[in-house]
Each structure stands twice: as C-alpha cells, then as structure tokens.
C-alpha cells in the first residue's frame, strides 16, 4: 500500500514539475517605475491570471534612463508599454514596433502652469518656459506647439523647453512657468506640496484636440511572425485585461498589490490609491482593443507638426488587431 502511495505521490510531483516547466516565459518592460499606472499587470501576476494562462511573466520596472523601444529592440524584453507618439517615432527611425493592444482609452496628459504667469490659453505659452520629460514623452508637447506655430527656440515669440526630471520641483521652484503633468500623478504632487487649485491653471491635451494614445502594449514585428509567440501574446493580453478589470473594480486593493511589488518603497498608500482611481477613468471599460480612429487621430496630430513634425509620413503596419481578435 505504501509503495502505491509513494508511486502516486511521485507521479503527482512529476506532473507538477512538468506543468511548472511548461509555463511560457515572457518579459514585460514597463514605461516607468512600479506604480498604479501599471496595476493591471501586477494584479494579473498576483492573482494568478498569468499562471492560469500557463505564463510566467517577469515585470521589469522602467526609469528615467530606460527607453522601452530600445529595450525591446535590444532583446531585453518581449513586450513593452509605450505611448503611441514614442512608439511611432521609434518605428519611423527603424525600430519595427507594433501595437497589439490598447488598455488605456483616454489620455491623462496636461500642462500645469502658475496662474500668476497670466497664461489663460495655449496661444499665451509664448515667452514662457515649459518643462517636459523626454525619452519620448516630449513628442505630444512638441507637436502641439508646432501646430500653434510656437517655436521652441527660446525667443520672445517662442518658448523655452526645459528638460526636467520626473518630478514637479521645476514648477514649485519657479524654474519653469509650466510643466507636463499627468492627471493621476504629478498634478497631485503639486497639490500635495501645498499649492491650491486656485494657484494654477491646467490645460488638458484632450480638451484641445491634441491628445495622443498612451500606455499601449507593443512587440516587435518579428514576434507576430512566430505562431508560438502569437499564442503566448494572446494569452498575455487576455490575462492582463483580466487584471485591469479586477483593478478597476477593486482600486484600493489593486493599489496595495502595487505597493507590495514596489521594491524601492518610495510610493505611499495615499498616492497609489488616488492614482488607481484616476487610472480607472482612463481605462474606461477597455477590453484591450485598439480604437483605430483614435490611433489615426494620434497620427494626424503628430503629422500636423508644421516644419518639425514628430513623424513625417503615415505609418504602415504600426498596429494590428491580430492578438485582440484571438481573445474575443
């Protein structure tokens, strides 16, 4: 009897080991550090949604010196998160990235300015200093300024573009009159620093028709030529969107999962829970399917860059519904 129990136990352990070995590995490169902006992926891993799809997903945080398109091109990741302007600019420069899913339906990008600068509308940016992040995040701003025919040469008729870190210090210290902020992050950092909403004025890119798609899921074209990789990507997107749906329905719990995965310990519970609430507004019931009209509006915005457009031609093959169609 003991012999049969031992045999059965051995078979079970062998089966478990085989199942574990069978999990397909994928590496995801985030666009920024661990925070609620990426809650859906951390939830999918924490809740076992990736494991349910026989996936072992490594989530790599980004940072100020990490450009996801470069990581993807260099083989450092299988999948990346990126804003579409950055991805399209990289594609035009020869990095064949393709959008396979779009969890974020809306943009959270704004310019936040001191009210005492007298700026009341975008045309009045002239003569001021605007702080912006780079590594691809600057493209929507540069496109907007170009459409307004405002040069970035630092002249009285133009603006001075200040490359800033991913913080709000340049605004607080009045080194810049305006800085780029997100509805779910830097705006609240300004408020938490003691600034009141009456002290500032914000300009949402969406309100001025220059919003571009953010936080899409991208891979290299070659990945879509590999049937096994295509299958893995479909399972990855399916599990990720399940994670996002759970995060939207359980924002506080999702924020706590993010905090558990923050190795730096730099994030606070208050900020992450508030961020998750704002992120839910941008997900807005998304199932991961890319809105082609929204993608084309992004392209049109970038092409309408006057003498210095972000991209110079209509991209071909920059997005596909091949993956999302597999999981419907």
Secondary structure, DSSP 8 states (H G I E B T S, - for coil): -HHHHHHHHHHHHHHHHHHHHH-EEEEEE-SSSSSGGGHHHHHHHHTTHHHHTTEEEEEE---TT--HHHHHHTTS-SEEEE-HHHHHHHHHTT--EEEEE----S--EEEEEEGGG---SGGGGTTSEEEE--TTTTHHHHHHHHHTT--SSS-TTS-EEEE--SSSHHHHTTS-SEEEEETTTHHHHHHHTT--GGGEEEEETGGGT-----SEEEEEGGGGG-HHHHHHHHHHHHHHHHHHHHHHHTHHHHHHHHHHT-TT----HHHHHHHHHHHHHHHTT--S---HHHHHHHHHHHH--GGG-S-SS--SSSB-SHHHHHT-
